[in-house]
Amino acid sequence: MHETAIAEGIIVEAKKHGSVKAISLEIGELAHVPGAELVECLRRLVDWKVEWKERPAVASCGCGYQGAPVIVERGHDFFLIECPKCTQVPDLTDGDEIKLVDVTVD
């Protein structure tokens, strides 16, 4: 499972800080894995408290539009978006990353 590989990477990174009790994540709306699925996977792998918030997708289009794109289709590791103003494919400028924001250790 794709989310397992990403979760394992987060676990390795968090453990670099010591004996982990809790982590906080920021997961983009259009990250490689949907946030709820990634958090569920993390909770199966470790007994830490896992908090997260979703970062909205933001796009920039040649027509001048900047803001939330229309999400036409969303799957694991792919998405199709369009500009709500002109229906062209905009550039995604935010909302596709997974960030480890905070690690709480013993």
MIDOSE-1310 file (N, C-alpha, C; in nm, 2 decimals, decimal comma, always signed):
residues 106
mhet	+0,08/-0,12/+0,00/+0,00/+0,00/+0,00/+0,09/+0,12/+0,00; +0,05/+0,22/-0,08/+0,12/+0,34/-0,10/+0,13/+0,42/+0,04; +0,01/+0,43/+0,11/+0,01/+0,50/+0,23/+0,10/+0,44/+0,34; +0,12/+0,31/+0,33/+0,21/+0,25/+0,43/+0,36/+0,29/+0,41
aiae	+0,40/+0,30/+0,29/+0,54/+0,35/+0,26/+0,55/+0,50/+0,31; +0,45/+0,58/+0,29/+0,46/+0,72/+0,33/+0,46/+0,72/+0,49; +0,37/+0,64/+0,55/+0,36/+0,64/+0,69/+0,49/+0,60/+0,76; +0,55/+0,49/+0,70/+0,68/+0,45/+0,75/+0,79/+0,55/+0,74
giiv	+0,79/+0,63/+0,64/+0,88/+0,74/+0,63/+0,86/+0,85/+0,74; +0,73/+0,88/+0,76/+0,70/+0,97/+0,87/+0,74/+0,92/+1,01; +0,72/+0,79/+1,03/+0,76/+0,73/+1,16/+0,92/+0,74/+1,17; +0,99/+0,71/+1,07/+1,14/+0,71/+1,08/+1,18/+0,86/+1,11
eakk	+1,12/+0,95/+1,04/+1,16/+1,09/+1,07/+1,12/+1,14/+1,21; +1,01/+1,10/+1,26/+0,96/+1,14/+1,39/+1,06/+1,08/+1,50; +1,10/+0,95/+1,48/+1,18/+0,88/+1,58/+1,32/+0,94/+1,59; +1,36/+1,02/+1,49/+1,49/+1,09/+1,50/+1,49/+1,19/+1,62
hgsv	+1,37/+1,23/+1,67/+1,36/+1,33/+1,78/+1,36/+1,26/+1,91; +1,35/+1,13/+1,92/+1,35/+1,06/+2,05/+1,23/+0,97/+2,06; +1,19/+0,94/+2,19/+1,08/+0,85/+2,21/+0,95/+0,92/+2,19; +0,89/+0,89/+2,08/+0,77/+0,97/+2,04/+0,64/+0,93/+2,11
kais	+0,57/+1,04/+2,15/+0,44/+1,02/+2,21/+0,33/+1,07/+2,12; +0,36/+1,17/+2,04/+0,25/+1,23/+1,95/+0,32/+1,30/+1,84; +0,25/+1,31/+1,73/+0,29/+1,39/+1,61/+0,17/+1,47/+1,56; +0,21/+1,57/+1,49/+0,11/+1,66/+1,42/+0,15/+1,67/+1,28
leig	+0,06/+1,65/+1,19/+0,08/+1,66/+1,05/+0,00/+1,76/+0,98; +0,05/+1,81/+0,87/-0,03/+1,90/+0,78/-0,03/+1,82/+0,64; -0,15/+1,79/+0,60/-0,16/+1,70/+0,48/-0,24/+1,78/+0,37; -0,18/+1,80/+0,26/-0,24/+1,87/+0,15/-0,37/+1,80/+0,10
elah	-0,46/+1,88/+0,06/-0,59/+1,82/+0,00/-0,56/+1,73/-0,12; -0,45/+1,76/-0,19/-0,42/+1,68/-0,31/-0,28/+1,62/-0,29; -0,25/+1,58/-0,17/-0,13/+1,50/-0,14/-0,14/+1,36/-0,21; -0,03/+1,29/-0,21/-0,02/+1,16/-0,27/-0,12/+1,06/-0,22
vpga	-0,16/+1,08/-0,09/-0,25/+0,99/-0,02/-0,35/+1,08/+0,05; -0,48/+1,05/+0,05/-0,58/+1,12/+0,12/-0,54/+1,12/+0,27; -0,56/+1,24/+0,34/-0,52/+1,25/+0,48/-0,58/+1,15/+0,57; -0,71/+1,12/+0,56/-0,77/+1,03/+0,65/-0,71/+0,89/+0,64
elve	-0,68/+0,85/+0,52/-0,62/+0,72/+0,49/-0,48/+0,71/+0,55; -0,40/+0,81/+0,54/-0,27/+0,81/+0,59/-0,27/+0,81/+0,74; -0,36/+0,89/+0,80/-0,36/+0,89/+0,95/-0,41/+0,76/+1,00; -0,51/+0,70/+0,94/-0,55/+0,56/+0,98/-0,44/+0,46/+0,97
clrr	-0,36/+0,47/+0,87/-0,25/+0,38/+0,85/-0,14/+0,40/+0,96; -0,11/+0,53/+0,99/-0,02/+0,56/+1,10/-0,07/+0,50/+1,23; -0,20/+0,52/+1,26/-0,25/+0,47/+1,39/-0,25/+0,32/+1,40; -0,25/+0,25/+1,29/-0,23/+0,10/+1,29/-0,09/+0,06/+1,32
lvdw	+0,01/+0,15/+1,28/+0,15/+0,11/+1,29/+0,21/+0,15/+1,42; +0,16/+0,26/+1,48/+0,22/+0,31/+1,61/+0,11/+0,34/+1,71; +0,14/+0,35/+1,83/+0,05/+0,39/+1,94/+0,06/+0,53/+1,98; +0,11/+0,62/+1,89/+0,12/+0,76/+1,92/-0,01/+0,83/+1,90
kvew	-0,03/+0,94/+1,96/-0,14/+1,03/+1,93/-0,10/+1,10/+1,79; -0,19/+1,09/+1,70/-0,17/+1,15/+1,56/-0,28/+1,26/+1,54; -0,23/+1,38/+1,53/-0,32/+1,49/+1,50/-0,29/+1,54/+1,36; -0,39/+1,59/+1,29/-0,36/+1,64/+1,15/-0,46/+1,74/+1,11
kerp	-0,42/+1,82/+1,02/-0,51/+1,92/+0,95/-0,49/+1,92/+0,80; -0,59/+1,94/+0,73/-0,58/+1,94/+0,59/-0,55/+2,08/+0,54; -0,45/+2,09/+0,45/-0,42/+2,22/+0,38/-0,49/+2,22/+0,25; -0,57/+2,32/+0,22/-0,65/+2,33/+0,10/-0,56/+2,35/-0,03
avas	-0,61/+2,29/-0,14/-0,54/+2,31/-0,26/-0,56/+2,45/-0,31; -0,45/+2,50/-0,37/-0,45/+2,64/-0,43/-0,38/+2,63/-0,57; -0,45/+2,69/-0,67/-0,40/+2,68/-0,80/-0,38/+2,82/-0,86; -0,30/+2,83/-0,97/-0,28/+2,95/-1,04/-0,29/+2,92/-1,19
cgcg	-0,37/+3,01/-1,25/-0,40/+2,98/-1,39/-0,36/+3,10/-1,48; -0,33/+3,06/-1,61/-0,29/+3,16/-1,70/-0,40/+3,27/-1,73; -0,52/+3,24/-1,70/-0,63/+3,34/-1,72/-0,63/+3,44/-1,61; -0,54/+3,43/-1,50/-0,54/+3,52/-1,39/-0,60/+3,47/-1,27
yqga	-0,67/+3,36/-1,27/-0,73/+3,30/-1,15/-0,63/+3,25/-1,06; -0,65/+3,28/-0,93/-0,57/+3,22/-0,82/-0,67/+3,18/-0,71; -0,66/+3,05/-0,67/-0,75/+3,01/-0,56/-0,77/+2,86/-0,57; -0,89/+2,81/-0,52/-0,92/+2,67/-0,51/-0,95/+2,62/-0,65
pviv	-0,89/+2,51/-0,69/-0,92/+2,45/-0,82/-1,04/+2,37/-0,81; -1,10/+2,34/-0,92/-1,21/+2,23/-0,93/-1,14/+2,10/-0,94; -1,17/+2,01/-0,85/-1,11/+1,88/-0,85/-1,20/+1,79/-0,93; -1,16/+1,75/-1,05/-1,23/+1,68/-1,14/-1,23/+1,53/-1,11
ergh	-1,11/+1,48/-1,07/-1,10/+1,34/-1,03/-0,98/+1,33/-0,93; -1,00/+1,24/-0,83/-0,89/+1,22/-0,73/-0,88/+1,08/-0,70; -0,75/+1,03/-0,70/-0,72/+0,89/-0,67/-0,59/+0,89/-0,59; -0,54/+0,77/-0,57/-0,41/+0,76/-0,50/-0,30/+0,80/-0,60
dffl	-0,23/+0,90/-0,55/-0,11/+0,95/-0,63/-0,15/+1,01/-0,76; -0,27/+1,06/-0,78/-0,30/+1,13/-0,90/-0,43/+1,22/-0,88; -0,44/+1,32/-0,95/-0,56/+1,41/-0,95/-0,57/+1,48/-1,08; -0,69/+1,52/-1,11/-0,71/+1,61/-1,23/-0,79/+1,73/-1,18
iecp	-0,73/+1,85/-1,21/-0,79/+1,97/-1,17/-0,82/+2,06/-1,29; -0,91/+2,16/-1,27/-0,93/+2,26/-1,37/-0,96/+2,39/-1,30; -0,94/+2,49/-1,38/-0,97/+2,63/-1,33/-1,12/+2,65/-1,33; -1,17/+2,70/-1,22/-1,32/+2,73/-1,22/-1,36/+2,84/-1,31
kctq	-1,26/+2,93/-1,35/-1,29/+3,05/-1,43/-1,30/+3,01/-1,58; -1,19/+2,94/-1,63/-1,18/+2,91/-1,77/-1,18/+2,77/-1,81; -1,18/+2,68/-1,71/-1,18/+2,53/-1,73/-1,05/+2,47/-1,79; -0,94/+2,56/-1,80/-0,81/+2,50/-1,84/-0,74/+2,44/-1,72
vpdl	-0,63/+2,37/-1,74/-0,56/+2,30/-1,64/-0,46/+2,41/-1,58; -0,49/+2,44/-1,45/-0,40/+2,54/-1,38/-0,28/+2,47/-1,32; -0,18/+2,55/-1,27/-0,07/+2,50/-1,20/-0,11/+2,49/-1,05; -0,08/+2,38/-0,99/-0,11/+2,37/-0,84/+0,01/+2,43/-0,77
tdgd	-0,02/+2,53/-0,68/+0,08/+2,60/-0,61/+0,09/+2,57/-0,46; -0,01/+2,50/-0,41/-0,01/+2,46/-0,27/-0,12/+2,35/-0,25; -0,10/+2,28/-0,14/-0,19/+2,17/-0,10/-0,17/+2,04/-0,16; -0,04/+2,01/-0,19/+0,00/+1,87/-0,24/+0,11/+1,81/-0,15
eikl	+0,14/+1,87/-0,04/+0,25/+1,82/+0,04/+0,20/+1,75/+0,17; +0,29/+1,67/+0,23/+0,27/+1,61/+0,36/+0,38/+1,66/+0,45; +0,35/+1,73/+0,56/+0,45/+1,79/+0,64/+0,43/+1,74/+0,78; +0,55/+1,70/+0,84/+0,55/+1,66/+0,98/+0,58/+1,80/+1,06
vdvt	+0,47/+1,85/+1,12/+0,48/+1,98/+1,18/+0,54/+1,98/+1,32; +0,50/+1,88/+1,40/+0,54/+1,88/+1,54/+0,56/+1,73/+1,59; +0,66/+1,71/+1,67/+0,68/+1,58/+1,74/+0,69/+1,60/+1,89; +0,61/+1,53/+1,96/+0,61/+1,53/+2,11/+0,68/+1,41/+2,16
vd	+0,79/+1,42/+2,24/+0,87/+1,31/+2,28/+0,86/+1,30/+2,44; +0,90/+1,19/+2,49/+0,91/+1,17/+2,64/+1,02/+1,25/+2,69
